[in-house]
Amino acid sequence: MNLKKVKISEQSPNERVKNFSEVCLGYNEDEAILEANRCLECGKCIAGCPVEINIPKFIHLIKEKKFLESVNVIKETNSLPGICGRVCPQEVQCEAKCPLGIRGESVAIGKLERFVSDYERKIGVKNIVKEKDKDIKIAVIGSGPAGLTCASELAKKGFKVTIFESLHKPGGVLMYGIPEFRLPRDILEYEIDYIKRLGVEIKTNILIGKTLTLKDLKDEGFRAIFIASGAGLPSFMNIKGENLNGIFSANEFLTRNNLMQAYKFPEGADTPIKVKSPVIVVGAGNVAMDSARVARRLKAEKVTIVYRRTENEMPARKEEIEHAKEEGIEFMLLTLPVEFIGNSEGWVEKTKCIKMELGEPDASGRRSPVPIKDSEFLIDSKTVIIAIGQKPNPLIPLSFPELKLTKKGTIWVDENMMTSVEGVFAGGDIVSGAATVILAMGMARKAAKGIIEYLEKSGK
Amino acid sequence: MNTIIEKKEIAPKIFRYKIESNYICRNYKPGEFVIVVPKENGERIPLTIFNCEDGFIEIIFQVVGYSTKVLSEMGVGDKIEAILGPLGLPAEIEYFGKVVCVGGGVGTAVIYPEIKSLKEKKNEIYTIIGARTKELVILEEEIKKFSDKLFITTDDGSYGEKGVVTEPLKRILENEKVDRVIAIGPIIMMKKVSELTKKYNVKTIVSLNPIMVDGTGMCGACRVEVDNKTYFACVNGPEFDGHKVNFDLLMKRNLQFQDLEKLKI
C-alpha cells in the first residue's frame, strides 16, 4: 500500500502566472486507476460529504475502468461533479474521514471525482436519467451552486423548474467569483448544460425583488419557490480613505475579471480592469487568494496578502494558500489596515497598518487578534482589494418583508429548509452566510426533498 | 426580447430607442434604471428608463464612450445582448407643492418621467432645461406639457437665455417659495445647483451616475458618499439629497478607468 497520493500534474508556477488556464491538469487513466487502487472502500468518507456521494462505489468502478458508470454514481446525488472535484475543500470533508490519512495521505477523492467527470465530458456522453414529467412549476432564484443543485434534483423527479438569474450569464459565484484557473469556464458551461438537458429553464437578466416579485412568481403559477440568492453583498472595512480610486471589493475585482472577462481587455472584452503594483489584498479566505492570484496574472509584480491573524487561522484552503505562495504572493500577517492614504487625484498610494498579536479565542474558536499599541506603519499600495467577506444579499428580503430573518440578516428556515412563508424555501449562502459551494449544495438537496414533501402534503 | 423596434437620433449623438421587453414594465417606477449589455462581451452600463409601457421600454442615451457608441451603431431589428431592470430605488413622487426640475443635457431625459409623475400628483412644476447649444436641447415639447413654466438655457446663447441653469434657478429662488428642487445632469451642474439651493434651504434631490458593474448591490463599484457615509448608488440610490453628496469624490471616481477607455476608442 502506497501511503502517498499519486502525484497530480500542474502547470509550473512560472508558466501559470502568465495565463488564466487551469493550474491543475488532472490525472490520466493510469494515474486515476493507481490512485483508486489505494482505496480500501470502507465508506467512512461518505459521512464527510454534504451531498452523500457513494464514494467507495464510484472509486470501485474506476478500479474496473468503468469510468462512465462511475460518474453516473456521483450524479445520482451531485449534478456538478466537475465543479465539486475542483473547488470542494475535500481535505476537511470526505478526505478528512479517510483512514489512510492517519498514517499517510488520504485517497485523492476530489481528484478522482474530477477525473471521471472530465472523462465523460471529453467523450461527449449526453445521457440523462429522469422521471416522467409532472405538470408542477417550481421557481428557483439564483443559478449558483445551491440554485443549480436544487433545480437539478427537482428536474430529475420530473418537476418543471425555472431558474431566475439576475446576471447575464448563469452560474452565480461559480461564474463571477471563482477564476478560470481554478474552474475553467467550459467545465462550468458543460455542467450547466447538463442541468438544462434535465429540463431546467434558466432565465437570465431577471432580478427577483425588482424585475419580478415573489408574489409575481406565485401569480404565475409557481407552486414552490426556492431562494438561493447567495451572499453577494461585499463587506468593506469602513475605514478612512476606503473610497479612493484603486480600492476595490474582491467582488468587483473578480466580477470584472471573471464574468466580464476583463483580462481580455481591450481586444476580447469591453470591461476594463486596473491593477497597479504594489497590490495589497486584505483578508485570507479563498476569495482573497483568488483575488491575489488574479492580480498576479494581470501582471502585478508585487502582491501581498495582509491578514490580521496568522497562517494557522487563515480560512482559505491549504491548497490555495500553497498555490498562492508558489506564485510569489507575499504574506504580511498579524497586520490590520487602519487607513488608506491617497494622492491629489484621489488614487490610493499608501496603507496605514497596525501590528496585531493573538489574544483569547473568540466565538469561532480562533484566537482573536488585538492591536499592539503605537505600532502603526505605512506600506505602499497602489491597488487594494478588500476580501474580508460577503454578507447575504438584502434585495429579496427587502422586497418581501414577510420573510423572517435571523440576526445576521440571513433568511430563517425550518428543518425542511422552508422559510416563514409557506411554499417558499431557501438555501445556500442566503441561509448560512458566506460558506462553501458544497455546503450550499447540501442545503439545496435538503430543500429539494423538503419541497417535494411539501407539494405531496399540500395535495398535488 | 430586447429587439430594437424604433431608433431616432433626437439630437447630435443623443439617441432614443424603443426596445421590446417583457418584464421590465411590470414593476417599473419613475427614477429606476436598467443595466444594458449592448453586445456579447460588452460592458454593463446603467441607462435610465425614459418610458415604460406594456411590451416595450424606451431609453435615451448620449454617446459618451465606447459602449454607448456600440449601442448607437445598432439598428432597428437588432437584439441587445442583455437588459436588466428596473433597478435602484424609485424617485419620491408625491405632492410637495412647487417643484423646480432642472435637467442638464441628456439628464433632461432622466428627469422627464419624474416631471410627468409629479404633475399627476398636482405639483406646480417649473422646469429648467440646460444644454450646451440649441440642437442639444431635447424633449422641449414633451416637457412643456407637464410644466407650468419652462426655462431654457444654452451655454452659447443659441436658444433660450445664454448661460447656465443656476441663473434662472436663482431668480426663482429669490422671488418665490420653492418646496423642492430635483436636478439631474452633469455632476458639476448638480453640484452647483445643490450649492445654490442650500443657501435658500430648499431640499434638493440629485440622481447620481457612478460607474457600475452588476447594478444589484454586489460589487460596490458605484459607492458614493452622502452625509459622510458610503452608499451603493445602484441599490441605495441613484437619487440622494444633493446637499449631502460628496460630488468631488464622485467626479474623481468616474475618471477611474478613463485612460483604459481610450484604448477602446
Interface residues (C-beta under 8 A of the other chain):
Chain A: S166 L167 H168 Y176 T204 N205 I206 L207 K210 T211 L212 T213 D216 G232 L233 P234 F236 N238 E242 N243 N245 G246 F248 S249 N251 E252 T255 R256 M260 Q261 K264 F265 P266 G268 A269 D270 T271 P272 K274 E345 G346 N393 P394 L395
Chain B: Y23 I24 R26 N27 V37 N41 G42 E43 R44 Y66 S67 V70 E81 A82 I83 L84 G85 P86 L87 V213 D214 T216 G217 M218 C219 G220 A221 R223 E225 T230 V235 L249 K252 R253 L255 Q256 F257 L260 E261 L263 K264
